[in-house]
Amino acid sequence: MGTVVLSGTAVLVVLGFGNHLYWLAAVAVLYLYARHGRGSSSTPSGPAAGSPQGPTPTPAPTSYKAYRARRDQQAKWERRYARERGTR
């Protein structure tokens, strides 16, 4: 996609020597590609821009002891919710 945009811009610049409106079109193409093109992540494209996309991930444990504590807590939660749902 980027190659097509750059090639089109180059053609518009060359044509711009005969008609200066093509230079404006080239600038507009580059602006739109920079604003909305591939790799542009300035605005999220979700259902709502300000809403969170889910629970925030917990940071990775820094030691094995922290890992085991987190794992045990997770298992405790899973057992509790399994009881509440009536499974198991």
PDB file of N, CA, C and O in Angstrom:
ATOM      1  N   MET A   1       0.831  -1.195   0.000  1.00  0.00           N
ATOM      2  CA  MET A   1       0.000   0.000   0.000  1.00  0.00           C
ATOM      3  C   MET A   1       0.867   1.247   0.000  1.00  0.00           C
ATOM      4  O   MET A   1       0.572   2.208  -0.710  1.00  0.00           O
ATOM      5  N   GLY A   2       1.926   1.242   0.782  1.00  0.00           N
ATOM      6  CA  GLY A   2       2.809   2.396   0.847  1.00  0.00           C
ATOM      7  C   GLY A   2       3.487   2.673  -0.486  1.00  0.00           C
ATOM      8  O   GLY A   2       3.708   3.828  -0.850  1.00  0.00           O
ATOM      9  N   THR A   3       3.819   1.599  -1.221  1.00  0.00           N
ATOM     10  CA  THR A   3       4.453   1.760  -2.533  1.00  0.00           C
ATOM     11  C   THR A   3       3.489   2.411  -3.513  1.00  0.00           C
ATOM     12  O   THR A   3       3.888   3.255  -4.316  1.00  0.00           O
ATOM     13  N   VAL A   4       2.230   2.022  -3.448  1.00  0.00           N
ATOM     14  CA  VAL A   4       1.223   2.601  -4.343  1.00  0.00           C
ATOM     15  C   VAL A   4       1.047   4.091  -4.040  1.00  0.00           C
ATOM     16  O   VAL A   4       0.939   4.910  -4.952  1.00  0.00           O
ATOM     17  N   VAL A   5       1.019   4.427  -2.760  1.00  0.00           N
ATOM     18  CA  VAL A   5       0.847   5.830  -2.377  1.00  0.00           C
ATOM     19  C   VAL A   5       2.046   6.659  -2.831  1.00  0.00           C
ATOM     20  O   VAL A   5       1.885   7.754  -3.371  1.00  0.00           O
ATOM     21  N   LEU A   6       3.255   6.125  -2.608  1.00  0.00           N
ATOM     22  CA  LEU A   6       4.448   6.869  -3.022  1.00  0.00           C
ATOM     23  C   LEU A   6       4.536   6.985  -4.541  1.00  0.00           C
ATOM     24  O   LEU A   6       4.931   8.032  -5.055  1.00  0.00           O
ATOM     25  N   SER A   7       4.179   5.936  -5.259  1.00  0.00           N
ATOM     26  CA  SER A   7       4.198   6.000  -6.728  1.00  0.00           C
ATOM     27  C   SER A   7       3.172   7.013  -7.232  1.00  0.00           C
ATOM     28  O   SER A   7       3.458   7.806  -8.129  1.00  0.00           O
ATOM     29  N   GLY A   8       1.979   6.976  -6.647  1.00  0.00           N
ATOM     30  CA  GLY A   8       0.951   7.938  -7.051  1.00  0.00           C
ATOM     31  C   GLY A   8       1.364   9.365  -6.743  1.00  0.00           C
ATOM     32  O   GLY A   8       1.095  10.279  -7.523  1.00  0.00           O
ATOM     33  N   THR A   9       2.018   9.554  -5.602  1.00  0.00           N
ATOM     34  CA  THR A   9       2.489  10.892  -5.244  1.00  0.00           C
ATOM     35  C   THR A   9       3.553  11.364  -6.223  1.00  0.00           C
ATOM     36  O   THR A   9       3.551  12.524  -6.634  1.00  0.00           O
ATOM     37  N   ALA A  10       4.462  10.467  -6.599  1.00  0.00           N
ATOM     38  CA  ALA A  10       5.514  10.837  -7.566  1.00  0.00           C
ATOM     39  C   ALA A  10       4.903  11.231  -8.905  1.00  0.00           C
ATOM     40  O   ALA A  10       5.344  12.194  -9.533  1.00  0.00           O
ATOM     41  N   VAL A  11       3.892  10.489  -9.341  1.00  0.00           N
ATOM     42  CA  VAL A  11       3.224  10.827 -10.611  1.00  0.00           C
ATOM     43  C   VAL A  11       2.554  12.192 -10.505  1.00  0.00           C
ATOM     44  O   VAL A  11       2.634  13.000 -11.430  1.00  0.00           O
ATOM     45  N   LEU A  12       1.892  12.451  -9.376  1.00  0.00           N
ATOM     46  CA  LEU A  12       1.228  13.745  -9.207  1.00  0.00           C
ATOM     47  C   LEU A  12       2.244  14.888  -9.167  1.00  0.00           C
ATOM     48  O   LEU A  12       1.965  15.981  -9.660  1.00  0.00           O
ATOM     49  N   VAL A  13       3.414  14.643  -8.585  1.00  0.00           N
ATOM     50  CA  VAL A  13       4.441  15.693  -8.542  1.00  0.00           C
ATOM     51  C   VAL A  13       4.953  15.977  -9.953  1.00  0.00           C
ATOM     52  O   VAL A  13       5.146  17.133 -10.328  1.00  0.00           O
ATOM     53  N   VAL A  14       5.170  14.920 -10.729  1.00  0.00           N
ATOM     54  CA  VAL A  14       5.646  15.125 -12.113  1.00  0.00           C
ATOM     55  C   VAL A  14       4.587  15.860 -12.927  1.00  0.00           C
ATOM     56  O   VAL A  14       4.906  16.769 -13.694  1.00  0.00           O
ATOM     57  N   LEU A  15       3.338  15.469 -12.760  1.00  0.00           N
ATOM     58  CA  LEU A  15       2.267  16.154 -13.477  1.00  0.00           C
ATOM     59  C   LEU A  15       2.082  17.583 -12.978  1.00  0.00           C
ATOM     60  O   LEU A  15       1.541  18.429 -13.689  1.00  0.00           O
ATOM     61  N   GLY A  16       2.527  17.845 -11.768  1.00  0.00           N
ATOM     62  CA  GLY A  16       2.378  19.159 -11.170  1.00  0.00           C
ATOM     63  C   GLY A  16       3.174  20.245 -11.863  1.00  0.00           C
ATOM     64  O   GLY A  16       2.896  21.430 -11.676  1.00  0.00           O
ATOM     65  N   PHE A  17       4.169  19.859 -12.667  1.00  0.00           N
ATOM     66  CA  PHE A  17       4.920  20.885 -13.399  1.00  0.00           C
ATOM     67  C   PHE A  17       4.057  21.531 -14.469  1.00  0.00           C
ATOM     68  O   PHE A  17       4.301  22.674 -14.857  1.00  0.00           O
ATOM     69  N   GLY A  18       3.047  20.809 -14.951  1.00  0.00           N
ATOM     70  CA  GLY A  18       2.139  21.385 -15.938  1.00  0.00           C
ATOM     71  C   GLY A  18       0.941  22.060 -15.288  1.00  0.00           C
ATOM     72  O   GLY A  18       0.441  23.063 -15.799  1.00  0.00           O
ATOM     73  N   ASN A  19       0.483  21.530 -14.187  1.00  0.00           N
ATOM     74  CA  ASN A  19      -0.689  22.066 -13.504  1.00  0.00           C
ATOM     75  C   ASN A  19      -0.435  21.964 -12.001  1.00  0.00           C
ATOM     76  O   ASN A  19      -0.306  20.865 -11.462  1.00  0.00           O
ATOM     77  N   HIS A  20      -0.364  23.091 -11.343  1.00  0.00           N
ATOM     78  CA  HIS A  20       0.031  23.113  -9.931  1.00  0.00           C
ATOM     79  C   HIS A  20      -0.994  22.495  -8.992  1.00  0.00           C
ATOM     80  O   HIS A  20      -0.682  22.217  -7.834  1.00  0.00           O
ATOM     81  N   LEU A  21      -2.211  22.275  -9.472  1.00  0.00           N
ATOM     82  CA  LEU A  21      -3.205  21.625  -8.630  1.00  0.00           C
ATOM     83  C   LEU A  21      -2.820  20.178  -8.313  1.00  0.00           C
ATOM     84  O   LEU A  21      -3.231  19.628  -7.291  1.00  0.00           O
ATOM     85  N   TYR A  22      -2.020  19.562  -9.210  1.00  0.00           N
ATOM     86  CA  TYR A  22      -1.575  18.198  -8.936  1.00  0.00           C
ATOM     87  C   TYR A  22      -0.640  18.156  -7.728  1.00  0.00           C
ATOM     88  O   TYR A  22      -0.614  17.162  -7.003  1.00  0.00           O
ATOM     89  N   TRP A  23       0.121  19.216  -7.506  1.00  0.00           N
ATOM     90  CA  TRP A  23       0.977  19.262  -6.313  1.00  0.00           C
ATOM     91  C   TRP A  23       0.116  19.292  -5.054  1.00  0.00           C
ATOM     92  O   TRP A  23       0.433  18.635  -4.063  1.00  0.00           O
ATOM     93  N   LEU A  24      -0.957  20.046  -5.096  1.00  0.00           N
ATOM     94  CA  LEU A  24      -1.867  20.060  -3.953  1.00  0.00           C
ATOM     95  C   LEU A  24      -2.487  18.678  -3.735  1.00  0.00           C
ATOM     96  O   LEU A  24      -2.672  18.242  -2.599  1.00  0.00           O
ATOM     97  N   ALA A  25      -2.805  17.997  -4.834  1.00  0.00           N
ATOM     98  CA  ALA A  25      -3.357  16.650  -4.712  1.00  0.00           C
ATOM     99  C   ALA A  25      -2.317  15.694  -4.111  1.00  0.00           C
ATOM    100  O   ALA A  25      -2.660  14.828  -3.306  1.00  0.00           O
ATOM    101  N   ALA A  26      -1.052  15.855  -4.504  1.00  0.00           N
ATOM    102  CA  ALA A  26       0.015  15.009  -3.957  1.00  0.00           C
ATOM    103  C   ALA A  26       0.163  15.233  -2.454  1.00  0.00           C
ATOM    104  O   ALA A  26       0.320  14.279  -1.691  1.00  0.00           O
ATOM    105  N   VAL A  27       0.113  16.486  -2.038  1.00  0.00           N
ATOM    106  CA  VAL A  27       0.208  16.796  -0.610  1.00  0.00           C
ATOM    107  C   VAL A  27      -0.994  16.213   0.132  1.00  0.00           C
ATOM    108  O   VAL A  27      -0.852  15.684   1.234  1.00  0.00           O
ATOM    109  N   ALA A  28      -2.174  16.313  -0.474  1.00  0.00           N
ATOM    110  CA  ALA A  28      -3.378  15.765   0.161  1.00  0.00           C
ATOM    111  C   ALA A  28      -3.281  14.247   0.295  1.00  0.00           C
ATOM    112  O   ALA A  28      -3.678  13.692   1.320  1.00  0.00           O
ATOM    113  N   VAL A  29      -2.761  13.578  -0.718  1.00  0.00           N
ATOM    114  CA  VAL A  29      -2.606  12.117  -0.658  1.00  0.00           C
ATOM    115  C   VAL A  29      -1.637  11.745   0.459  1.00  0.00           C
ATOM    116  O   VAL A  29      -1.916  10.831   1.235  1.00  0.00           O
ATOM    117  N   LEU A  30      -0.511  12.434   0.550  1.00  0.00           N
ATOM    118  CA  LEU A  30       0.458  12.135   1.611  1.00  0.00           C
ATOM    119  C   LEU A  30      -0.123  12.421   2.990  1.00  0.00           C
ATOM    120  O   LEU A  30       0.103  11.665   3.935  1.00  0.00           O
ATOM    121  N   TYR A  31      -0.869  13.508   3.101  1.00  0.00           N
ATOM    122  CA  TYR A  31      -1.483  13.847   4.387  1.00  0.00           C
ATOM    123  C   TYR A  31      -2.487  12.768   4.806  1.00  0.00           C
ATOM    124  O   TYR A  31      -2.475  12.303   5.945  1.00  0.00           O
ATOM    125  N   LEU A  32      -3.345  12.384   3.875  1.00  0.00           N
ATOM    126  CA  LEU A  32      -4.346  11.369   4.206  1.00  0.00           C
ATOM    127  C   LEU A  32      -3.708  10.022   4.530  1.00  0.00           C
ATOM    128  O   LEU A  32      -4.178   9.307   5.415  1.00  0.00           O
ATOM    129  N   TYR A  33      -2.639   9.675   3.817  1.00  0.00           N
ATOM    130  CA  TYR A  33      -1.963   8.412   4.112  1.00  0.00           C
ATOM    131  C   TYR A  33      -1.303   8.460   5.485  1.00  0.00           C
ATOM    132  O   TYR A  33      -1.352   7.483   6.232  1.00  0.00           O
ATOM    133  N   ALA A  34      -0.691   9.581   5.817  1.00  0.00           N
ATOM    134  CA  ALA A  34      -0.050   9.713   7.125  1.00  0.00           C
ATOM    135  C   ALA A  34      -1.091   9.724   8.238  1.00  0.00           C
ATOM    136  O   ALA A  34      -0.846   9.215   9.333  1.00  0.00           O
ATOM    137  N   ARG A  35      -2.239  10.299   7.957  1.00  0.00           N
ATOM    138  CA  ARG A  35      -3.286  10.430   8.980  1.00  0.00           C
ATOM    139  C   ARG A  35      -4.083   9.142   9.167  1.00  0.00           C
ATOM    140  O   ARG A  35      -4.362   8.746  10.299  1.00  0.00           O
ATOM    141  N   HIS A  36      -4.450   8.489   8.072  1.00  0.00           N
ATOM    142  CA  HIS A  36      -5.351   7.344   8.134  1.00  0.00           C
ATOM    143  C   HIS A  36      -4.754   6.065   7.561  1.00  0.00           C
ATOM    144  O   HIS A  36      -5.419   5.029   7.548  1.00  0.00           O
ATOM    145  N   GLY A  37      -3.535   6.120   7.097  1.00  0.00           N
ATOM    146  CA  GLY A  37      -2.955   4.969   6.422  1.00  0.00           C
ATOM    147  C   GLY A  37      -2.508   3.879   7.373  1.00  0.00           C
ATOM    148  O   GLY A  37      -2.741   3.937   8.580  1.00  0.00           O
ATOM    149  N   ARG A  38      -1.866   2.894   6.798  1.00  0.00           N
ATOM    150  CA  ARG A  38      -1.391   1.747   7.562  1.00  0.00           C
ATOM    151  C   ARG A  38      -0.346   2.181   8.581  1.00  0.00           C
ATOM    152  O   ARG A  38       0.510   3.014   8.282  1.00  0.00           O
ATOM    153  N   GLY A  39      -0.415   1.620   9.778  1.00  0.00           N
ATOM    154  CA  GLY A  39       0.542   1.930  10.820  1.00  0.00           C
ATOM    155  C   GLY A  39       0.213   3.165  11.619  1.00  0.00           C
ATOM    156  O   GLY A  39       0.948   3.513  12.543  1.00  0.00           O
ATOM    157  N   SER A  40      -0.866   3.833  11.292  1.00  0.00           N
ATOM    158  CA  SER A  40      -1.274   5.015  12.037  1.00  0.00           C
ATOM    159  C   SER A  40      -2.143   4.579  13.198  1.00  0.00           C
ATOM    160  O   SER A  40      -3.257   4.098  12.989  1.00  0.00           O
ATOM    161  N   SER A  41      -1.653   4.737  14.424  1.00  0.00           N
ATOM    162  CA  SER A  41      -2.421   4.286  15.588  1.00  0.00           C
ATOM    163  C   SER A  41      -2.666   5.437  16.553  1.00  0.00           C
ATOM    164  O   SER A  41      -2.675   5.235  17.768  1.00  0.00           O
ATOM    165  N   SER A  42      -2.862   6.629  16.030  1.00  0.00           N
ATOM    166  CA  SER A  42      -3.081   7.772  16.911  1.00  0.00           C
ATOM    167  C   SER A  42      -4.474   7.739  17.522  1.00  0.00           C
ATOM    168  O   SER A  42      -4.668   8.225  18.636  1.00  0.00           O
ATOM    169  N   THR A  43      -5.455   7.170  16.805  1.00  0.00           N
ATOM    170  CA  THR A  43      -6.802   7.062  17.352  1.00  0.00           C
ATOM    171  C   THR A  43      -7.209   5.604  17.332  1.00  0.00           C
ATOM    172  O   THR A  43      -7.083   4.953  16.295  1.00  0.00           O
ATOM    173  N   PRO A  44      -7.693   5.070  18.438  1.00  0.00           N
ATOM    174  CA  PRO A  44      -8.130   3.677  18.450  1.00  0.00           C
ATOM    175  C   PRO A  44      -9.395   3.497  17.638  1.00  0.00           C
ATOM    176  O   PRO A  44     -10.253   4.378  17.601  1.00  0.00           O
ATOM    177  N   SER A  45      -9.506   2.353  16.989  1.00  0.00           N
ATOM    178  CA  SER A  45     -10.679   2.102  16.150  1.00  0.00           C
ATOM    179  C   SER A  45     -11.548   1.041  16.802  1.00  0.00           C
ATOM    180  O   SER A  45     -11.780  -0.022  16.225  1.00  0.00           O
ATOM    181  N   GLY A  46     -12.023   1.328  17.996  1.00  0.00           N
ATOM    182  CA  GLY A  46     -12.880   0.400  18.715  1.00  0.00           C
ATOM    183  C   GLY A  46     -14.286   0.930  18.767  1.00  0.00           C
ATOM    184  O   GLY A  46     -14.599   1.932  18.124  1.00  0.00           O
ATOM    185  N   PRO A  47     -15.144   0.271  19.528  1.00  0.00           N
ATOM    186  CA  PRO A  47     -16.523   0.730  19.620  1.00  0.00           C
ATOM    187  C   PRO A  47     -16.637   2.106  20.253  1.00  0.00           C
ATOM    188  O   PRO A  47     -17.456   2.915  19.817  1.00  0.00           O
ATOM    189  N   ALA A  48     -15.847   2.384  21.257  1.00  0.00           N
ATOM    190  CA  ALA A  48     -15.812   3.700  21.888  1.00  0.00           C
ATOM    191  C   ALA A  48     -14.360   4.043  22.166  1.00  0.00           C
ATOM    192  O   ALA A  48     -13.617   3.228  22.713  1.00  0.00           O
ATOM    193  N   ALA A  49     -13.960   5.236  21.793  1.00  0.00           N
ATOM    194  CA  ALA A  49     -12.549   5.601  21.889  1.00  0.00           C
ATOM    195  C   ALA A  49     -12.051   5.645  23.328  1.00  0.00           C
ATOM    196  O   ALA A  49     -10.895   5.300  23.575  1.00  0.00           O
ATOM    197  N   GLY A  50     -12.883   6.060  24.293  1.00  0.00           N
ATOM    198  CA  GLY A  50     -12.417   6.218  25.654  1.00  0.00           C
ATOM    199  C   GLY A  50     -12.645   5.016  26.544  1.00  0.00           C
ATOM    200  O   GLY A  50     -12.140   4.982  27.666  1.00  0.00           O
ATOM    201  N   SER A  51     -13.400   4.018  26.070  1.00  0.00           N
ATOM    202  CA  SER A  51     -13.714   2.888  26.940  1.00  0.00           C
ATOM    203  C   SER A  51     -12.567   1.891  26.950  1.00  0.00           C
ATOM    204  O   SER A  51     -11.898   1.704  25.934  1.00  0.00           O
ATOM    205  N   PRO A  52     -12.335   1.251  28.085  1.00  0.00           N
ATOM    206  CA  PRO A  52     -11.281   0.251  28.143  1.00  0.00           C
ATOM    207  C   PRO A  52     -11.655  -0.980  27.333  1.00  0.00           C
ATOM    208  O   PRO A  52     -12.837  -1.284  27.176  1.00  0.00           O
ATOM    209  N   GLN A  53     -10.679  -1.676  26.828  1.00  0.00           N
ATOM    210  CA  GLN A  53     -10.921  -2.832  25.975  1.00  0.00           C
ATOM    211  C   GLN A  53     -11.012  -4.126  26.769  1.00  0.00           C
ATOM    212  O   GLN A  53     -11.147  -5.193  26.171  1.00  0.00           O
ATOM    213  N   GLY A  54     -10.943  -4.070  28.069  1.00  0.00           N
ATOM    214  CA  GLY A  54     -11.033  -5.266  28.887  1.00  0.00           C
ATOM    215  C   GLY A  54     -10.281  -5.040  30.180  1.00  0.00           C
ATOM    216  O   GLY A  54      -9.850  -3.924  30.470  1.00  0.00           O
ATOM    217  N   PRO A  55     -10.123  -6.097  30.957  1.00  0.00           N
ATOM    218  CA  PRO A  55      -9.393  -5.934  32.215  1.00  0.00           C
ATOM    219  C   PRO A  55      -7.923  -5.653  31.950  1.00  0.00           C
ATOM    220  O   PRO A  55      -7.334  -6.159  30.994  1.00  0.00           O
ATOM    221  N   THR A  56      -7.355  -4.845  32.806  1.00  0.00           N
ATOM    222  CA  THR A  56      -5.938  -4.531  32.630  1.00  0.00           C
ATOM    223  C   THR A  56      -5.110  -5.719  33.060  1.00  0.00           C
ATOM    224  O   THR A  56      -5.378  -6.298  34.113  1.00  0.00           O
ATOM    225  N   PRO A  57      -4.114  -6.103  32.286  1.00  0.00           N
ATOM    226  CA  PRO A  57      -3.310  -7.266  32.638  1.00  0.00           C
ATOM    227  C   PRO A  57      -2.438  -6.977  33.858  1.00  0.00           C
ATOM    228  O   PRO A  57      -1.965  -5.857  34.053  1.00  0.00           O
ATOM    229  N   THR A  58      -2.241  -7.993  34.656  1.00  0.00           N
ATOM    230  CA  THR A  58      -1.381  -7.837  35.823  1.00  0.00           C
ATOM    231  C   THR A  58       0.071  -7.967  35.382  1.00  0.00           C
ATOM    232  O   THR A  58       0.371  -8.705  34.444  1.00  0.00           O
ATOM    233  N   PRO A  59       0.962  -7.264  36.045  1.00  0.00           N
ATOM    234  CA  PRO A  59       2.366  -7.358  35.655  1.00  0.00           C
ATOM    235  C   PRO A  59       2.910  -8.757  35.933  1.00  0.00           C
ATOM    236  O   PRO A  59       2.418  -9.467  36.811  1.00  0.00           O
ATOM    237  N   ALA A  60       3.911  -9.130  35.187  1.00  0.00           N
ATOM    238  CA  ALA A  60       4.514 -10.445  35.366  1.00  0.00           C
ATOM    239  C   ALA A  60       5.190 -10.517  36.730  1.00  0.00           C
ATOM    240  O   ALA A  60       5.797  -9.544  37.178  1.00  0.00           O
ATOM    241  N   PRO A  61       5.083 -11.676  37.392  1.00  0.00           N
ATOM    242  CA  PRO A  61       5.723 -11.795  38.704  1.00  0.00           C
ATOM    243  C   PRO A  61       7.244 -11.702  38.573  1.00  0.00           C
ATOM    244  O   PRO A  61       7.835 -12.155  37.592  1.00  0.00           O
ATOM    245  N   THR A  62       7.845 -11.109  39.580  1.00  0.00           N
ATOM    246  CA  THR A  62       9.295 -10.899  39.518  1.00  0.00           C
ATOM    247  C   THR A  62      10.073 -12.026  40.165  1.00  0.00           C
ATOM    248  O   THR A  62      11.289 -12.110  39.999  1.00  0.00           O
ATOM    249  N   SER A  63       9.394 -12.895  40.901  1.00  0.00           N
ATOM    250  CA  SER A  63      10.080 -14.019  41.519  1.00  0.00           C
ATOM    251  C   SER A  63       9.178 -15.241  41.467  1.00  0.00           C
ATOM    252  O   SER A  63       7.986 -15.145  41.172  1.00  0.00           O
ATOM    253  N   TYR A  64       9.769 -16.389  41.760  1.00  0.00           N
ATOM    254  CA  TYR A  64       8.976 -17.612  41.748  1.00  0.00           C
ATOM    255  C   TYR A  64       7.944 -17.594  42.871  1.00  0.00           C
ATOM    256  O   TYR A  64       6.844 -18.126  42.720  1.00  0.00           O
ATOM    257  N   LYS A  65       8.299 -16.988  43.984  1.00  0.00           N
ATOM    258  CA  LYS A  65       7.357 -16.889  45.101  1.00  0.00           C
ATOM    259  C   LYS A  65       6.136 -16.056  44.695  1.00  0.00           C
ATOM    260  O   LYS A  65       5.003 -16.422  45.007  1.00  0.00           O
ATOM    261  N   ALA A  66       6.364 -14.956  44.010  1.00  0.00           N
ATOM    262  CA  ALA A  66       5.260 -14.124  43.538  1.00  0.00           C
ATOM    263  C   ALA A  66       4.429 -14.875  42.504  1.00  0.00           C
ATOM    264  O   ALA A  66       3.204 -14.752  42.474  1.00  0.00           O
ATOM    265  N   TYR A  67       5.097 -15.650  41.661  1.00  0.00           N
ATOM    266  CA  TYR A  67       4.385 -16.440  40.656  1.00  0.00           C
ATOM    267  C   TYR A  67       3.475 -17.460  41.330  1.00  0.00           C
ATOM    268  O   TYR A  67       2.315 -17.606  40.945  1.00  0.00           O
ATOM    269  N   ARG A  68       3.990 -18.163  42.328  1.00  0.00           N
ATOM    270  CA  ARG A  68       3.175 -19.166  43.022  1.00  0.00           C
ATOM    271  C   ARG A  68       2.009 -18.527  43.755  1.00  0.00           C
ATOM    272  O   ARG A  68       0.905 -19.070  43.756  1.00  0.00           O
ATOM    273  N   ALA A  69       2.242 -17.376  44.381  1.00  0.00           N
ATOM    274  CA  ALA A  69       1.147 -16.689  45.076  1.00  0.00           C
ATOM    275  C   ALA A  69       0.056 -16.298  44.088  1.00  0.00           C
ATOM    276  O   ALA A  69      -1.129 -16.457  44.377  1.00  0.00           O
ATOM    277  N   ARG A  70       0.446 -15.788  42.929  1.00  0.00           N
ATOM    278  CA  ARG A  70      -0.529 -15.400  41.906  1.00  0.00           C
ATOM    279  C   ARG A  70      -1.268 -16.612  41.361  1.00  0.00           C
ATOM    280  O   ARG A  70      -2.481 -16.570  41.157  1.00  0.00           O
ATOM    281  N   ARG A  71      -0.526 -17.699  41.126  1.00  0.00           N
ATOM    282  CA  ARG A  71      -1.134 -18.924  40.614  1.00  0.00           C
ATOM    283  C   ARG A  71      -2.129 -19.506  41.620  1.00  0.00           C
ATOM    284  O   ARG A  71      -3.220 -19.935  41.244  1.00  0.00           O
ATOM    285  N   ASP A  72      -1.750 -19.518  42.889  1.00  0.00           N
ATOM    286  CA  ASP A  72      -2.637 -20.040  43.925  1.00  0.00           C
ATOM    287  C   ASP A  72      -3.894 -19.180  44.057  1.00  0.00           C
ATOM    288  O   ASP A  72      -4.995 -19.707  44.215  1.00  0.00           O
ATOM    289  N   GLN A  73      -3.730 -17.864  43.992  1.00  0.00           N
ATOM    290  CA  GLN A  73      -4.885 -16.965  44.060  1.00  0.00           C
ATOM    291  C   GLN A  73      -5.828 -17.202  42.886  1.00  0.00           C
ATOM    292  O   GLN A  73      -7.048 -17.225  43.050  1.00  0.00           O
ATOM    293  N   GLN A  74      -5.247 -17.379  41.698  1.00  0.00           N
ATOM    294  CA  GLN A  74      -6.058 -17.641  40.514  1.00  0.00           C
ATOM    295  C   GLN A  74      -6.816 -18.957  40.660  1.00  0.00           C
ATOM    296  O   GLN A  74      -7.995 -19.032  40.313  1.00  0.00           O
ATOM    297  N   ALA A  75      -6.157 -19.986  41.165  1.00  0.00           N
ATOM    298  CA  ALA A  75      -6.822 -21.279  41.365  1.00  0.00           C
ATOM    299  C   ALA A  75      -7.949 -21.160  42.383  1.00  0.00           C
ATOM    300  O   ALA A  75      -9.007 -21.769  42.225  1.00  0.00           O
ATOM    301  N   LYS A  76      -7.716 -20.368  43.432  1.00  0.00           N
ATOM    302  CA  LYS A  76      -8.759 -20.158  44.443  1.00  0.00           C
ATOM    303  C   LYS A  76      -9.982 -19.490  43.823  1.00  0.00           C
ATOM    304  O   LYS A  76     -11.115 -19.886  44.096  1.00  0.00           O
ATOM    305  N   TRP A  77      -9.753 -18.471  42.984  1.00  0.00           N
ATOM    306  CA  TRP A  77     -10.865 -17.789  42.323  1.00  0.00           C
ATOM    307  C   TRP A  77     -11.617 -18.744  41.408  1.00  0.00           C
ATOM    308  O   TRP A  77     -12.847 -18.750  41.372  1.00  0.00           O
ATOM    309  N   GLU A  78     -10.856 -19.557  40.662  1.00  0.00           N
ATOM    310  CA  GLU A  78     -11.500 -20.479  39.730  1.00  0.00           C
ATOM    311  C   GLU A  78     -12.344 -21.506  40.466  1.00  0.00           C
ATOM    312  O   GLU A  78     -13.438 -21.836  40.009  1.00  0.00           O
ATOM    313  N   ARG A  79     -11.863 -22.022  41.598  1.00  0.00           N
ATOM    314  CA  ARG A  79     -12.658 -22.960  42.388  1.00  0.00           C
ATOM    315  C   ARG A  79     -13.927 -22.292  42.912  1.00  0.00           C
ATOM    316  O   ARG A  79     -15.003 -22.888  42.894  1.00  0.00           O
ATOM    317  N   ARG A  80     -13.793 -21.053  43.378  1.00  0.00           N
ATOM    318  CA  ARG A  80     -14.946 -20.326  43.910  1.00  0.00           C
ATOM    319  C   ARG A  80     -16.003 -20.100  42.833  1.00  0.00           C
ATOM    320  O   ARG A  80     -17.188 -20.336  43.064  1.00  0.00           O
ATOM    321  N   TYR A  81     -15.578 -19.645  41.664  1.00  0.00           N
ATOM    322  CA  TYR A  81     -16.538 -19.379  40.601  1.00  0.00           C
ATOM    323  C   TYR A  81     -17.132 -20.670  40.050  1.00  0.00           C
ATOM    324  O   TYR A  81     -18.279 -20.681  39.604  1.00  0.00           O
ATOM    325  N   ALA A  82     -16.361 -21.760  40.074  1.00  0.00           N
ATOM    326  CA  ALA A  82     -16.901 -23.041  39.634  1.00  0.00           C
ATOM    327  C   ALA A  82     -18.007 -23.493  40.591  1.00  0.00           C
ATOM    328  O   ALA A  82     -19.018 -24.043  40.155  1.00  0.00           O
ATOM    329  N   ARG A  83     -17.818 -23.263  41.881  1.00  0.00           N
ATOM    330  CA  ARG A  83     -18.866 -23.607  42.859  1.00  0.00           C
ATOM    331  C   ARG A  83     -20.103 -22.763  42.630  1.00  0.00           C
ATOM    332  O   ARG A  83     -21.223 -23.270  42.685  1.00  0.00           O
ATOM    333  N   GLU A  84     -19.906 -21.456  42.369  1.00  0.00           N
ATOM    334  CA  GLU A  84     -21.044 -20.565  42.160  1.00  0.00           C
ATOM    335  C   GLU A  84     -21.839 -20.926  40.910  1.00  0.00           C
ATOM    336  O   GLU A  84     -23.062 -20.794  40.882  1.00  0.00           O
ATOM    337  N   ARG A  85     -21.137 -21.378  39.885  1.00  0.00           N
ATOM    338  CA  ARG A  85     -21.823 -21.761  38.654  1.00  0.00           C
ATOM    339  C   ARG A  85     -22.444 -23.147  38.755  1.00  0.00           C
ATOM    340  O   ARG A  85     -23.294 -23.505  37.939  1.00  0.00           O
ATOM    341  N   GLY A  86     -22.033 -23.925  39.742  1.00  0.00           N
ATOM    342  CA  GLY A  86     -22.587 -25.261  39.899  1.00  0.00           C
ATOM    343  C   GLY A  86     -21.858 -26.311  39.091  1.00  0.00           C
ATOM    344  O   GLY A  86     -22.323 -27.447  39.000  1.00  0.00           O
ATOM    345  N   THR A  87     -20.739 -25.966  38.508  1.00  0.00           N
ATOM    346  CA  THR A  87     -19.967 -26.972  37.781  1.00  0.00           C
ATOM    347  C   THR A  87     -19.013 -27.673  38.725  1.00  0.00           C
ATOM    348  O   THR A  87     -18.696 -27.161  39.799  1.00  0.00           O
ATOM    349  N   ARG A  88     -18.568 -28.816  38.329  1.00  0.00           N
ATOM    350  CA  ARG A  88     -17.676 -29.669  39.130  1.00  0.00           C
ATOM    351  C   ARG A  88     -18.433 -30.473  40.107  1.00  0.00           C
ATOM    352  O   ARG A  88     -17.841 -31.244  40.862  1.00  0.00           O
TER     353      ARG A  88
END
